[in-house]
Amino acid sequence: MEPLPKYWIAARKGSQTAWGWSSRSLDDARAVGYDRLARLLAAVHDGTIKGSYGWAPPRELTLHEEYDGAGVLIGVVSRNRYGADVLNTDHFLVADIDVQQSVAQHGRRLLRRAFGRAEETADGPKALALHRIGEFASAHPSVGVRVYETFGGFRAILTGTGLPPDSPGAAALFEELATDRVYARLCRKYQTCRARLTPKPWRTGLRASAPAWPAEDASAAEQWVGWLRDYQGASARYATCRLVETFGPPPRPAEQRLIDLHDRVSRAAETALPLA
């Protein structure tokens, strides 16, 4: 996978702003920003703009890069727009399964089991979503499936597929798992899967939103330092997900390397902690 850009700068004219980025220097980022700004202004002038003007990578600070034994980049941990740590990777698939959306997508069907049958009202939406993931694993015995409970549903890490996150095959697996559709669209857009590793700030009781990044002056940088200190203190009382079940073959060494990072930072083994 490609590293996230390390340099960002905003190009502005009047009320219009275009961000430029680069992995090499601020000067390169500035050139990209003003080129994008010129195209934005031309689109505004022509009346052809529809709320966006071209692809851009996530504007996020890189916290850590993970490499395999051969020195190949396999994952990047970044800080997202609201301040949480996020794992980005194209080395395995990650399905984000929102329980309420999963139930709505599949309808109120009956689940047939070895003895009798159970309705959704008896099992509850999370139990039904977990059962559906188990059915998926049975239908794909060559795929490793690690299932984590999250605040709003489940996260499934799929190993051994060999599928890029933006491929039709990945889209088909996401659909089978009733993956959140906005999330699946972002996987295609950025050609990576993402897994949040630390809590959402508002679920920890933190009221203030994360400041805009990158900070544009010393005062803004100081705000970031204070916000991050408060966020890390509040987050210490929570886990982001917990491992509940595994299916299929074990991960390959590079996949296991990423899983170890994921489980450590998300505190997936600390079952006594509430999820956030």
Stockholm file with secondary structure:
# STOCKHOLM 1.0

chainA/1-276         MEPLPKYWIAARKGSQTAWGWSSRSLDDARAVGYDRLARLLAAVHDGTIKGSYGWAPPRELTLHEEYDGAGVLIGVVSRNRYGADVLNTDHFLVADIDVQQSVAQHGRRLLRRAFGRAEETADGPKALALHRIGEFASAHPSVGVRVYETFGGFRAILTGTGLPPDSPGAAALFEELATDRVYARLCRKYQTCRARLTPKPWRTGLRASAPAWPAEDASAAEQWVGWLRDYQGASARYATCRLVETFGPPPRPAEQRLIDLHDRVSRAAETALPLA
#=GR chainA/1-276 SS CCCCCSEEEEEEETTEEEEEEESSCHHHHHHHHHHHHHHHHHHHHHTCCCSCCSCCCCCCEEEEEEECTTSCEEEEEEECTTSCEEEEESSSEEEEEEHHHHHHHHCSCCEECSSSEECHHHHCHHHHHHHHHHHHHHHCTTSEEEEEECSSEEEEEEESCCCCTTSHHHHHHHHHTTCCHHHHHHHHHHTSEEEECSCCGGGGTCCSCCCCSSCCSHHHHHHHHHHHHHHHHHHTTCBSCEEEEEESSCCCHHHHHHHHHHHHHHTTTCTTSCBC
#=GC SS_cons         CCCCCSEEEEEEETTEEEEEEESSCHHHHHHHHHHHHHHHHHHHHHTCCCSCCSCCCCCCEEEEEEECTTSCEEEEEEECTTSCEEEEESSSEEEEEEHHHHHHHHCSCCEECSSSEECHHHHCHHHHHHHHHHHHHHHCTTSEEEEEECSSEEEEEEESCCCCTTSHHHHHHHHHTTCCHHHHHHHHHHTSEEEECSCCGGGGTCCSCCCCSSCCSHHHHHHHHHHHHHHHHHHTTCBSCEEEEEESSCCCHHHHHHHHHHHHHHTTTCTTSCBC
//
